[in-house]
Amino acid sequence: MSDPILVRGAISSGVAWSRTLVPLGVILAAVLLWLAPPPFGIILGLIFGIAWISLEIYAARQRSRQLWIRDTGDGFDLIDRTGERHFPDSQTCSISLKTEAVYSNGVQKGNRRIFTVWSDLEPDPIPMESKLKLQQPDPLAPTINRIIEVFQKRTQSDLEQGEILAGAGWRLDSTTLTWGKGDARDSIPRADVSACEEFDGQICVWRKGQDEAIAKFKVGTRNVCLLPILLHVAANADAIAAPGDQTGLGRILFERKPGVGTRIAVCCLGLFLLLLGGSFVLAGIFVNQEIIMVLVGGAMVLGGFACGIASYAMRFQSFRCHERGVVQTGMRRRSELKYEDTGAFTYSATRQYHNGAYVGTAIAMHFTPLPGTNAPKISYSTNIKNEDAAIEELRNFISRAIAGRMAKRLAEGQEVPWTPNLTFVTDGIRYRPPGFIGRKDAKHLAYYDYGGCTLELGVFYLFQKGEKKAITNEQAAAANFYPGFFLLMMMQEPG
């Protein structure tokens, strides 16, 4: 039997230190009240006193909410201020699982994992929440994995016997997935499901022969984490019997369009410029009779019309990632580029600060076609707060797809350019180490001398066996960095 693990009501180290230091501030205020003029000591005492009381109230509330989980091998013990209760895995009736990234000043510092169990023995859900630093193992991982596996196998057996699995707005039986309510209800036979995977923070379901997902369910809701497992069996079996069409771009995995709020804001700006510009024009002609006011007003009117056209054009703008390529659409154009025709994929994420405070991250992606393919170059940029897990997932998906093509060329004995300073060759990596001014002449690192790599704060470091210092570095924003990085990771995989 394992030791209990705190899953709710944790008191952070920052609060613990504050509870020690703030009382010292109260003592300091008392000393100042004795030695200094009264107003200063009173004000300082009030500030520290209110902070002390607030911290103690918060700590007391956290202690009252504290919840421990102890793994018993076939279930878990729930320990709180009321005592201990045992919940066997066999009594689990629903589950949910969600992982969120935790950021500080735009940099990911860890993850927040939320696993919830519904049991036949308890009317309320049982939450298991942990905040984990990067690379920190999850102490509850064995328990969570076992509960999910046991519940999934039992659910699969129940479905085969005619039972139903229900979630937030959907239900699954042995033959059909149904979602929606009333007139908006829709369904799909399980045999018609081509794929069910998580993309863009949602569990997406695709029908055979359709590129766009027909149903999307929010990650972290009741039982939705089981859908990809349960529907994967039928989809996989059918895919083996009848391979899908590989001629198009495949399923839509990711899509971004200008938001309705952005379009309304641009339209309102245009209307404002039209009204203000029109007023300037009328005043310049009939009141002041000044040509400068007419010119300024005319420029505003033109700007207003431009904003209106831009707002209308946003209706047609989109950026989509498919299984085998990307598509960018506009009011009068549609650009398409397959991964197999992509010569370079560049991804950059630039954190932006104002007066030392993080205000957002500028994301830019550029797809450059191979020479002679007659395909267009595609670029996409956006601004986000912290990081966007869906965009990172998209970056990794595209990079893996291009890395697969690079691996084939390398296996054929060809040199594969990685970045301007790195190249894959058949027996190693050719690199240009950094010098005092610019880069030095190219050197060779044999694969058997490869000592690992790190990627820190947007900079890639390459190591040689036996050397503590990196032999070279490269910016992650360099052209084609991520496809080459994933190729390097693929080469380290066993088999």
C-alpha positions, 0 to 999 in steps of 0.5 A: 500500500502506497503513501497518501498523496495530497490531491487538493488543498495544497498550500504553496511554498510562497504562501508558507514563506509569507506566513513566516515573513508577514508576522515579522512585518507586524513586529517591525511595525510595532517597533516603529510605532514605539520609535517613530511618529505614530502615523507611519507605524500605524499604517504599516501595522494595518497593512501587515496585519490585514495581510497576516489575517488574509493569509491565515484565512486562506491557509485555514480554508485550504486545510479544510479542503485537503484531500489525500489519495492512497493507492491500494492496488485494486482501488484507492482510499479517499482521506479527508477531514471526515475520515477514510473511505475505500473506492474499488476500481470496479465501482467507477462509473465515470471519469474525466482527464485534462492537462493544462500548461502552467505559465509564468511571464509567457514561459511554461513552468509546469502542468496542471493535471485534473483527473476526476472519478465518479463512483457508485459509492459516492454521490459527488465527483472525486477530484484529483488535481496536481501541479507538476513542474516540467519533467517532474513525474506524476506520482498519481500516474500509475493510479490514473492509468490503472483506473482508466484501463480497468474502466475502459475494459469494463465499458467495452464489455458493457457496450458489447452487452447492450449498455450505453456510455454517456458523456456531456451531450453525447452517448455511445452504444454498441453500434452508434455515437449520438450527440446533440439535443432535440432537432440538433441531434445527430448520430453516426454508426461506429462503422462509419467513423474514420478517426477520433483524436484530440486536436485543438483542445477538443475530441474530434470525430471524422466520418469516412469520406469527409475532411471536416470533423462532424462532431467535437467534444470539449476535452476534460468533460465526463468520459470523453477521454474514452471516445478515442480508445473505444472508437479507435477499434472500429476505425482501425479494423475498417481501415485495414480492410479498406485503406482510405484515399491518399490522393487529397489533403486528408482530414482537417486537423486544425483551423483558424479564422478571424474572430467575429469580434475582430471583424466587428471592431474593424467594421466599427472603426471603418464606420467611425472614420466614415462619419468623422471624415465626412464631417471634416469634408463638409466642414472644409467645404461649407464652413471653413473653406479650407482645402486641408480639412477636405484632404484630411477628411477625404483620407479618413473616408477612404480609410473607412471604406478600406476597413469595410472591405477588410472586414468583409474579406475576413469572412473568407480568410482561413488557415487549415492544417490537413493530414497531408498539407496546409490550405490558406484561403482569402476572398479571391484565392486559395493556396494549397501546399502538400507536406511532400512538396514543402522544402522548408517549414519555419516556425517562430514564437517571439515573446513580447514585453512592455515595461518588463511585463509579458503582453503576448507571443507573436507566432509566425509560420512559413511554408516554402515549396520545393523548387520546381513544384509550382506550389505557392509559399504560405505564411500564417501569423497570429498573436496569442497569450502565453502559448497555444497548445493547438498551435504547438501540436500543429507545429509538431505534426507538420514537422513530423510529416516533413521529417518523414520525407527527409528521412527517406532522402537520407536513407537513399544516401542523399545529403539533407539540409537542415538549417543554414548551419546544419546538414544531415549526411549519411554518416553524421551531421555537418555543422558550422560552429559559432565563432567570434565573428560569424560562423567557422568552417564546417565540421563533421559529427559522426552519429556514433559520437552524438552526445545528445541535444537540448532546446532551451529558450528557443536555442538548440544546443548540440553535444558530442560524447565526452564534451560538457560544452555544446559544439554548436548551437542554432536558433529554433526560429531558423528555417526548417529547424523543427522538421530536422529536430524531429528527424534527429529525434526519430533517429534516436528511437530504438528500431 
